[in-house]
Amino acid sequence: MAPRPSSSAVARSRATVTRDAHAEEAPALVPIAMPAAASSYAELRGHLNGRVLLHLTINGQGQVTTAAISESSGDAVLDAHGLSTVRGWRFAVPADHPNGLSGELSMRFDADEAVARSSL
């Protein structure tokens, strides 16, 4: 069994989308289910600390339909782990966005933390 991003991911939502010259605040990406991705410790060994900024598109059911790296951690293994982890998550969908939403999610992985949590 793989440790939770040895074992920690702190996900912070930053959902600001610029549509034109004026920046508009989009609804925050709020995780409501965050199952751990299946990764072995051997795969993640030496790749357990860093921050990756992801751009996510969420459908009306709260599922991730697309995930891409907006800002790399500088570690390709950690970036890939962030992507695979978040693809299984579910997000809250605001009533005024029935078709879903998109935004950026910052994930911090810290080998010294024991529990995965979301800090919004």
MARKE-267022 format. One record per residue: residue number from 1; x, z, y of N, C-alpha, C, O in turn. Coordinates in Angstrom, 3 decimals. Layout:
// MARKE-267022
NUM|X|Z|Y|X|Z|Y|X|Z|Y|X|Z|Y
...
END
This chain:
// MARKE-267022
1|0.838|0.000|-1.171|0.000|0.000|0.000|0.883|0.000|1.235|1.834|0.778|1.317
2|0.586|-0.848|2.177|1.389|-0.972|3.382|1.036|0.122|4.375|-0.124|0.520|4.481
3|2.023|0.604|5.093|1.716|1.574|6.131|0.990|0.873|7.263|1.149|-0.333|7.453
4|0.205|1.608|8.004|-0.429|1.031|9.194|0.691|0.795|10.168|1.465|1.716|10.428
5|0.821|-0.398|10.725|1.966|-0.875|11.470|3.028|0.182|11.671|3.343|0.594|12.787
6|3.533|0.577|10.605|4.389|1.719|10.303|4.120|2.821|11.268|5.009|3.297|11.974
7|3.186|3.121|11.283|1.814|2.834|10.980|0.987|2.768|12.230|-0.154|3.229|12.206
8|1.451|2.258|13.263|0.704|2.443|14.495|0.590|1.182|15.318|1.561|0.452|15.518
9|-0.589|0.948|15.777|-0.813|-0.086|16.780|-1.656|0.554|17.857|-2.733|1.080|17.577
10|-1.192|0.515|19.049|-2.006|0.984|20.158|-2.473|-0.266|20.861|-1.672|-1.009|21.428
11|-3.760|-0.494|20.824|-4.314|-1.702|21.420|-4.884|-1.357|22.775|-5.694|-0.439|22.902
12|-4.476|-2.066|23.750|-4.963|-1.849|25.085|-5.577|-3.158|25.566|-4.956|-4.215|25.454
13|-6.770|-3.091|26.091|-7.456|-4.300|26.512|-7.128|-4.621|27.959|-7.167|-3.752|28.830
14|-6.808|-5.869|28.198|-6.605|-6.345|29.551|-7.311|-7.684|29.606|-6.730|-8.716|29.270
15|-8.569|-7.666|30.033|-9.388|-8.871|29.963|-9.688|-9.417|31.350|-10.843|-9.426|31.774
16|-8.689|-9.860|32.042|-8.877|-10.468|33.343|-8.701|-11.972|33.167|-7.663|-12.425|32.684
17|-9.702|-12.739|33.553|-9.666|-14.184|33.392|-9.780|-14.820|34.773|-10.674|-14.474|35.545
18|-8.894|-15.730|35.081|-8.961|-16.425|36.358|-9.647|-17.763|36.139|-9.178|-18.587|35.354
19|-10.767|-17.979|36.839|-11.528|-19.213|36.680|-11.257|-20.195|37.822|-11.344|-21.408|37.634
20|-10.936|-19.680|38.980|-10.599|-20.522|40.114|-9.649|-19.730|40.998|-8.878|-18.921|40.480
21|-9.674|-19.927|42.299|-8.772|-19.216|43.185|-9.094|-17.723|43.247|-8.243|-16.928|43.645
22|-10.310|-17.332|42.859|-10.713|-15.930|42.879|-10.686|-15.381|41.463|-11.271|-15.964|40.550
23|-9.996|-14.240|41.284|-9.942|-13.618|39.959|-11.258|-12.902|39.690|-11.773|-12.186|40.549
24|-11.792|-13.098|38.506|-13.029|-12.460|38.067|-12.715|-11.507|36.939|-11.897|-11.816|36.073
25|-13.351|-10.356|36.938|-13.173|-9.418|35.832|-14.100|-9.817|34.702|-15.315|-9.899|34.884
26|-13.538|-10.062|33.560|-14.324|-10.345|32.358|-14.565|-9.012|31.658|-13.828|-8.055|31.895
27|-15.567|-8.932|30.810|-15.775|-7.692|30.066|-14.532|-7.350|29.243|-13.841|-8.238|28.744
28|-14.263|-6.074|29.112|-13.114|-5.625|28.331|-13.320|-5.924|26.854|-14.445|-5.891|26.357
29|-12.237|-6.211|26.165|-12.267|-6.372|24.712|-12.198|-4.975|24.103|-11.167|-4.306|24.173
30|-13.302|-4.544|23.508|-13.388|-3.189|22.959|-13.501|-3.263|21.439|-14.542|-3.660|20.915
31|-12.432|-2.882|20.722|-12.488|-2.900|19.256|-13.471|-1.855|18.742|-13.485|-0.719|19.216
32|-14.304|-2.254|17.754|-15.226|-1.293|17.142|-14.919|-1.092|15.661|-15.399|-0.133|15.057
33|-14.133|-1.974|15.076|-13.673|-1.830|13.690|-12.259|-2.396|13.636|-12.025|-3.547|14.005
34|-11.309|-1.566|13.166|-9.909|-1.974|13.164|-9.253|-1.724|11.813|-8.372|-0.872|11.701
35|-9.676|-2.462|10.780|-9.024|-2.270|9.477|-7.559|-2.708|9.542|-7.209|-3.643|10.261
36|-6.723|-2.022|8.786|-5.296|-2.346|8.754|-5.077|-3.667|8.020|-5.763|-3.967|7.043
37|-4.119|-4.446|8.500|-3.753|-5.693|7.826|-2.943|-5.358|6.581|-2.246|-4.344|6.537
38|-3.039|-6.206|5.585|-2.280|-6.007|4.347|-0.860|-6.524|4.548|-0.626|-7.733|4.544
39|0.074|-5.614|4.721|1.489|-5.950|4.841|2.277|-4.897|4.088|1.923|-3.718|4.092
40|3.322|-5.320|3.457|4.141|-4.345|2.753|5.176|-3.779|3.713|5.542|-4.413|4.702
41|5.636|-2.588|3.406|6.671|-1.974|4.219|7.922|-2.850|4.246|8.596|-2.952|5.271
42|8.222|-3.476|3.119|9.413|-4.327|3.043|9.327|-5.486|4.035|10.333|-5.870|4.632
43|8.131|-6.041|4.212|7.948|-7.142|5.159|8.169|-6.699|6.597|8.664|-7.467|7.422
44|7.798|-5.453|6.896|7.846|-4.963|8.273|9.097|-4.153|8.595|9.336|-3.818|9.755
45|9.881|-3.843|7.599|11.071|-3.023|7.812|11.959|-3.641|8.893|12.351|-4.804|8.806
46|12.261|-2.845|9.899|13.074|-3.324|11.008|12.279|-4.068|12.063|12.848|-4.545|13.045
47|10.973|-4.175|11.876|10.116|-4.909|12.819|8.927|-4.045|13.216|7.797|-4.531|13.261
48|9.168|-2.780|13.501|8.057|-1.856|13.670|7.854|-1.355|15.092|6.963|-0.537|15.322
49|8.629|-1.804|16.030|8.489|-1.344|17.410|8.398|-2.534|18.347|9.204|-3.461|18.268
50|7.421|-2.506|19.225|7.312|-3.554|20.232|5.899|-3.720|20.730|4.973|-3.051|20.272
51|5.752|-4.619|21.674|4.458|-4.906|22.285|4.238|-6.410|22.267|5.134|-7.187|22.599
52|3.037|-6.807|21.877|2.673|-8.220|21.884|1.348|-8.347|22.630|0.439|-7.541|22.430
53|1.242|-9.347|23.478|0.013|-9.617|24.218|-0.671|-10.810|23.563|-0.101|-11.898|23.471
54|-1.903|-10.589|23.109|-2.659|-11.620|22.401|-3.813|-12.121|23.246|-4.430|-11.352|23.983
55|-4.107|-13.413|23.139|-5.311|-13.966|23.750|-6.311|-14.178|22.616|-6.032|-14.881|21.645
56|-7.486|-13.555|22.760|-8.499|-13.600|21.705|-9.780|-14.241|22.192|-10.161|-14.099|23.354
57|-10.443|-14.953|21.284|-11.797|-15.436|21.505|-12.662|-14.739|20.469|-12.370|-14.770|19.273
58|-13.729|-14.112|20.944|-14.623|-13.325|20.113|-15.985|-14.008|20.095|-16.494|-14.388|21.149
59|-16.586|-14.173|18.910|-17.911|-14.804|18.838|-19.014|-13.776|19.104|-18.724|-12.601|19.329
60|-20.254|-14.208|19.078|-21.392|-13.345|19.360|-21.585|-12.218|18.372|-22.304|-11.263|18.665
61|-20.956|-12.302|17.195|-21.038|-11.240|16.190|-19.854|-10.265|16.286|-19.745|-9.327|15.496
62|-18.979|-10.500|17.257|-17.838|-9.609|17.452|-16.615|-9.958|16.638|-15.635|-9.213|16.647
63|-16.651|-11.087|15.927|-15.518|-11.499|15.093|-14.522|-12.329|15.899|-14.906|-13.073|16.801
64|-13.252|-12.195|15.567|-12.204|-12.973|16.219|-12.256|-14.390|15.669|-12.093|-14.600|14.467
65|-12.484|-15.369|16.554|-12.504|-16.770|16.117|-11.169|-17.452|16.379|-10.774|-18.344|15.629
66|-10.476|-17.046|17.427|-9.123|-17.550|17.668|-8.261|-16.419|18.206|-8.725|-15.555|18.950
67|-7.009|-16.447|17.814|-6.023|-15.474|18.281|-4.727|-16.222|18.506|-4.288|-16.993|17.653
68|-4.118|-15.995|19.649|-2.860|-16.664|19.975|-1.968|-15.687|20.743|-2.450|-14.737|21.360
69|-0.679|-15.936|20.693|0.288|-15.111|21.415|0.287|-15.536|22.884|0.540|-16.698|23.203
70|0.002|-14.588|23.769|0.122|-14.847|25.210|1.499|-14.437|25.702|2.083|-15.090|26.567
71|2.016|-13.339|25.138|3.347|-12.861|25.494|3.978|-12.268|24.240|3.479|-11.289|23.686
72|5.045|-12.853|23.813|5.708|-12.441|22.579|6.401|-11.087|22.730|6.816|-10.698|23.822
73|6.510|-10.396|21.626|7.276|-9.148|21.582|8.766|-9.464|21.540|9.597|-8.584|21.766
74|9.104|-10.716|21.252|10.492|-11.109|21.053|10.896|-11.027|19.591|12.028|-11.346|19.230
75|9.955|-10.595|18.751|10.196|-10.451|17.312|9.109|-11.238|16.588|7.950|-10.822|16.571
76|9.470|-12.359|15.996|8.487|-13.247|15.360|7.711|-12.545|14.242|6.527|-12.823|14.053
77|8.358|-11.641|13.501|7.671|-10.923|12.424|6.611|-9.993|13.009|5.496|-9.922|12.492
78|6.950|-9.282|14.079|5.994|-8.379|14.715|4.848|-9.160|15.350|3.694|-8.739|15.266
79|5.152|-10.290|15.981|4.100|-11.140|16.560|3.125|-11.588|15.478|1.910|-11.506|15.663
80|3.650|-12.060|14.350|2.794|-12.520|13.247|1.963|-11.368|12.693|0.798|-11.554|12.340
81|2.554|-10.185|12.618|1.816|-9.015|12.136|0.686|-8.661|13.104|-0.414|-8.318|12.670
82|0.944|-8.741|14.395|-0.104|-8.489|15.392|-1.257|-9.460|15.236|-2.420|-9.060|15.274
83|-0.942|-10.734|15.062|-1.990|-11.750|14.871|-2.790|-11.493|13.603|-4.020|-11.534|13.633
84|-2.115|-11.230|12.492|-2.844|-11.025|11.235|-3.668|-9.741|11.281|-4.746|-9.680|10.689
85|-3.182|-8.727|11.968|-3.916|-7.468|12.090|-5.206|-7.665|12.862|-6.271|-7.251|12.404
86|-5.127|-8.281|14.011|-6.293|-8.379|14.894|-7.348|-9.357|14.372|-8.520|-9.247|14.732
87|-6.951|-10.301|13.538|-7.931|-11.262|13.005|-9.010|-10.599|12.163|-10.102|-11.149|12.023
88|-8.728|-9.428|11.601|-9.714|-8.710|10.804|-10.537|-7.700|11.591|-11.433|-7.064|11.035
89|-10.249|-7.548|12.855|-10.966|-6.572|13.678|-12.308|-7.124|14.142|-12.531|-8.335|14.145
90|-13.192|-6.218|14.531|-14.473|-6.581|15.168|-14.510|-5.933|16.534|-13.977|-4.842|16.738
91|-15.154|-6.627|17.475|-15.225|-6.170|18.861|-16.667|-6.038|19.322|-17.564|-6.715|18.819
92|-16.868|-5.157|20.285|-18.187|-5.000|20.897|-18.467|-6.247|21.721|-17.580|-6.768|22.397
93|-19.708|-6.723|21.659|-20.114|-7.891|22.444|-21.174|-7.419|23.441|-22.252|-6.983|23.038
94|-20.874|-7.505|24.734|-21.840|-7.062|25.733|-23.123|-7.886|25.676|-23.095|-9.071|25.344
95|-24.230|-7.260|25.997|-25.534|-7.932|25.963|-25.565|-9.153|26.868|-26.269|-10.120|26.576
96|-24.814|-9.124|27.962|-24.817|-10.265|28.889|-23.852|-11.377|28.468|-23.664|-12.342|29.208
97|-23.243|-11.249|27.290|-22.363|-12.278|26.720|-22.746|-12.526|25.255|-21.914|-12.339|24.367
98|-23.988|-12.943|24.990|-24.446|-13.070|23.604|-23.668|-14.081|22.768|-23.693|-14.007|21.539
99|-22.985|-15.015|23.404|-22.211|-16.017|22.666|-20.761|-15.613|22.478|-19.966|-16.378|21.933
100|-20.409|-14.408|22.929|-19.051|-13.927|22.777|-18.293|-13.908|24.087|-18.864|-14.097|25.162
101|-16.995|-13.677|23.975|-16.146|-13.571|25.153|-14.706|-13.817|24.754|-14.395|-13.954|23.571
102|-13.835|-13.873|25.732|-12.413|-14.013|25.443|-11.639|-13.186|26.452|-12.147|-12.847|27.521
103|-10.420|-12.872|26.101|-9.571|-12.086|26.984|-8.270|-11.768|26.302|-7.967|-12.293|25.230
104|-7.495|-10.896|26.935|-6.193|-10.539|26.405|-6.196|-9.110|25.907|-6.836|-8.227|26.478
105|-5.464|-8.911|24.833|-5.361|-7.602|24.200|-3.889|-7.284|24.002|-3.168|-8.048|23.362
106|-3.448|-6.182|24.538|-2.068|-5.743|24.377|-1.994|-4.813|23.177|-2.734|-3.832|23.102
107|-1.109|-5.113|22.244|-0.922|-4.267|21.063|0.494|-3.715|21.083|1.465|-4.464|21.186
108|0.599|-2.392|20.983|1.907|-1.745|20.908|2.087|-1.167|19.525|1.227|-0.440|19.027
109|3.202|-1.491|18.908|3.546|-0.976|17.593|4.694|0.013|17.767|5.708|-0.291|18.395
110|4.514|1.194|17.201|5.506|2.241|17.343|5.719|2.906|15.987|4.805|3.537|15.457
111|6.890|2.773|15.437|7.177|3.312|14.108|7.092|4.819|14.067|6.920|5.394|12.992
112|7.209|5.485|15.225|7.166|6.937|15.267|5.742|7.489|15.280|5.548|8.678|15.026
113|4.751|6.664|15.568|3.365|7.109|15.588|2.819|7.107|14.171|3.211|6.264|13.365
114|1.937|8.016|13.852|1.410|8.126|12.490|0.028|7.517|12.320|-0.393|7.270|11.190
115|-0.689|7.267|13.410|-2.073|6.818|13.317|-2.292|5.625|14.231|-1.798|5.600|15.358
116|-3.032|4.637|13.745|-3.377|3.494|14.588|-4.525|3.908|15.480|-5.468|4.547|15.014
117|-4.467|3.557|16.755|-5.540|3.916|17.661|-5.668|2.880|18.749|-4.743|2.107|19.001
118|-6.793|2.867|19.378|-7.038|1.974|20.500|-7.111|2.807|21.756|-7.831|3.805|21.799
119|-6.394|2.421|22.756|-6.420|3.135|24.027|-6.867|2.152|25.086|-6.131|1.234|25.446
120|-8.073|2.348|25.583|-8.638|1.402|26.542|-8.558|1.893|27.946|-8.996|1.203|28.867
END
